[in-house]
Amino acid sequence: MSLGSFGYLSYLKSNSPTPTEPIYNTELPQIIEEERETSQDAERFNILLMGHGGAGHSGGGLMDAIIVVSVNITDKKATVISVPRDLYFSGHKINADPSIRDAIAAVTGLFISNQITIDFDNFIKMIDSLDGITVDVKKAYIDNYYPVRGKENELCGFSNEKIEEVHRLYSGFELEKQFTCRYETISYGLGFHQMSGDEALKYVRSRHGDGDFARSMRQFEVLKAILQKGNVAAVSKAFAFVKTDLNIDSVNELLEKIANPLEYSVSYLGLSDQNVLQNSKSSQGAYILLPKSGVDIKTYIKSQI
């Protein structure tokens, strides 16, 4: 899709159900999204990207986003593969695996050459170091229950009697929703939106507007926006915000091989209940995802990249 086509946004602006309006005059490099054949012996590398809450966040050590970027240098194509954190692997959810890198390699059948991990606070700093990003929002979005940091345990003025009542009447997220002061509403209309680091984090982290599978697509939109904004200087600057087994020399080698990243066709592949996975529950009653019967995830991924 061409990033220079903005005429349709006039209609979208007047019909958007959300207060955050798209922007109209922005010049960005074009991201190519087209089907390309894969050579039999294509040179490829696969990098694992992971995001987690970090200090000060509930479950901050668990991976909140798990993405494999598979780059085919020979045919100039890159695939962003999203692996849901609820995928059940070796007796637990994959985001809790002690070696997620090995677990992802086992599930996808891809050799993971390197990994990059970032927490929420450093994600914000990294985006802000790029002076923000411009995200192409593909679907109008609203989440009335985005958690406000630091208010996770607020009682919202409830009396002890009221707290006892809501605990008697509700459980799980329905119980949490009763404490409205713990949440804020975030929303985006269709089109291009300029986002700061904090806004980009909310966009990729939010999960109560459309679910985890759609959230993975929003993470892809942000990755594309970072690619459009990035350059060699930005890549070097990013090392201040991430944990990785890459170093500047190895990054420079990869950049030399890749040449111009804007010549690559970029596609998205989300593992979901629409292709290889099915919804299920663990023996403890937790929501999990399992491979569909008769489906081999490795074979499916190989056919798509």
N, C-alpha and C positions, 0 to 999 in steps of 0.2 A: 504493500500500500504506500502510495506517495505521501510524504509528510508535507507536501506543499499544497494539498487540496483542502481549503478551508471554507469553501462556499456553503457547504451543507450546515455549517455551524450556526448560521443565522437562524435557521429553523430550530435547531436544538436549543439555542439560548432561550427562546421564548417558550419552549415547551419542557424545559428541564424541571423536574420536581424538587430540585435540591438548591440550597443557597450558594454553594460554591460554583461559580460560573467558569466556563472554559475561557481560554485566552485565544486571541484571533491572529495576531501578527507576530509570528515567531519563525525564525529561519533555523532549521535543523538539518543535519545530514540525513539522507534517505537510508532507511533500513530495508534491505531487500528481503522479501518473503516470497520465495518461489520454489517449486519442486526442481531438484537437480539429481541427476543420476549419480550413483555411488560407484566408484571404481573398485575393482575386486581387491586390490592391494593398496588401498588408500592409506596415506600416512595420517595418523590420528593421535590426538592426546585428549585425555579426559580429566577434568578438574572438579573436585567436590567442593561445593560452596555450602556453608552452613551458617545459620543465624540462631542466636539464643538470647535469652533475657539478660543473663549476667547478674552481678550483684544488685541486690535491692528489688529483684523481681521474683515472684512466686515460681518455683520450678526453674530458676534461672540457669541451671546447668543442663537442662534438657533442650535438645535442638528443636527449635520452633519452625525452621525452614531447612529443607534438605534438597539440594539441587545439584545435578551433574551437568556440567557444560562439556559436551562432546564436540571437539573441533576437528573437522576433516580438512586438512591442509591441501590435499591433492585436488579435491573438487570444490574447494572454497565454499564450504557449508558448515554451519554450526547448529547443533540441536541442544535446546535447554530441556533437560529431563527432570521433572518434578516428582519426588518420591514422598508420598504422604507420611507424616510422622506416626500415624496410627497403624501402619503396615506391621503385621505380626511376624516376628522373625525370631526363631530360636527361643521361644517361650516368653517373649516380651515384645513391647512395641519397639520398633526399630530406632526411635529417637532416644531410647534409654540404653542402647547397646554399648558395652564398654569399648568396643572398637567399631564405630559406625563406618569408618572407611572400609574395613574388611567386610562388614555386613552389606554395604551398598555394592561392593564388587561382587559378592556372592549372589545378590538378588538380580543385579542388572547384567552380569556377565561381562562387564567392562573393567579393564585394568585402570585403576585410578592412579594417575601419575603424581598428582599433588592435591593438597587440600587447603582451603582458606576458610577461616572461621571469624565471625564478627559478632559482638554483642550489641544490644539495642543502643546503648549510649554512644558507642563508637560508630555505629551506622549513621546516627544523626550527625556526628562530627564529620564523617567522610562526605556525606551529601552536601553539608554546608561548606566544606572545603572546595567543592565544585561550584559554589554559588548557587546551589539548588539544581534541580533537574526539571525538565518538561515532560510530563507523563501523558501518554495518549490513553485516556480512559475510554474503554470500549463499551462499557455498560454502566448506565446511571446507577449510582450506588448510595445506599444510606444504611447506617448502623446506629441504632439508638442506644446501644449498650457497649460503647467503647470504654474500657476501664481507665479511670483517672489514677495516675500513679500517686501512691501515698494515701489513697482513700480506700484501699482494699478492705479495711476493717471498720470503716465509719459506720456509726449506728443511725445516722441521718435524723437525729432527734427523737427516735423511738423510745418509748418508755419500756421498762422491763416487761410490763404486761403485753405491750404490742409485740415485742421481740419474741416472747413465748408463743403468742398467737400465730405469727407468721411462720415460726418453726414448726408449729403443729399442722398448719394448713399446706405448707409447701416444702419442696425438697429440691436439691440440685440447682440448676440454673434458674428455675422458677422462684426458688427462695432468694437467690441473689438479686433477681430483678426487683424485688420489693424494696431494696435499698437503693433508691434511684440516685441518691447523691454520690454514689460510687462511680457513676457513669456519665459520659457526655455523648452527644450526637455528632457524628461526622458524616459528610455527604458530598458527593461529586456528581455534576452533570456530565453528559457525554462530551468528549472533545479533549483538547490539550490543556493541561493544568500545570502551572508553575508550582513546584513544591519545595519547601524547605526540608531539612533533614527530619524535623519533627513530624511534618505533614506526610512525608514519604513513609516514615515508620508506621504511622497510623494506617496508611493505605495498605501496606503489605501485611500488617499484623492483624487488622480487623477481621473478625470471623463471625459476627452475629448478623451480618447483612445478607450473606449468601452461602456460607459454608466453606469448608476447607478446600474443596476442589477448585472453586472459583477464586479463592484466595491465592492459590498457586498461580493462576493466570494473572492476577494482579502483580504478583512478584515478578513474573516474566515481563510485564509492561515496564516495571521499574528497572529491571536489568537492561532492557533495550534503551531506556532513557539514559542510564549511566553510560552505556556504550556510545550513544550519540554525543554525550558531553565529554567523554574521556579522550585523553591523548597521552603521549609518553610522560609528560610532566605529571599528569593526574595519576597515572599508574604508580609512579615513584612516590607520590604524595600519599597514596592509599596505604602504603606499607606502615605508616604511622598508626593506622587504625585497626589492622587485622592481625590475626595470628596465622602463620602459614609456614610450610616447609620450603616455600620458594624463597629465593634471594634475588637481588637486583640483577645479577649476572644471568641467572636462569630465565628471568622474565625477559631480559633483552634478547636472549637466544630465541625464545618463543615468539617475540615480536618480529624478529627478523624473518622467521619462518612464515608467520602469518602474513607479513607484508601489510597490505591495506585492509583492515578489518571491514571497511564499508563495502568491499567487493564480495563479502560473504553473504550467502542467503541464510537467514536466521529463522529457525522454526521452533515451535513449542511442542513438547510431548509430556502430558500429565498422566501419570498412572492413576487410574480412577475406577469407579464402579461402572463407567461407560465403556471400558475396554477390558482390562485384565483382572480387576479386583472385584470382590463382593463384600458387602457389609456383614458383620458378624459380631459375636460377643465372646469374651474370654470366659474361662471357667469361674472367674471372679465377678463376671457381669459387666466388665468394661467394654466400651465400644472399640472394635478392632477391624482391620481390613485383612482379608485373606485372598490368595490367588483363586480365581474361578477354576472350577473343576475342568481338567483337561487343557488348561491354558499354561503355556510356558512363558514366563515374563521375559527371559533372556532372548528367546526366539522372536518375540514380538518387538522388543526394542531393536534388535539387529535388523529387522525388516523396515524399521522406521527411520533409521539414522543414516 
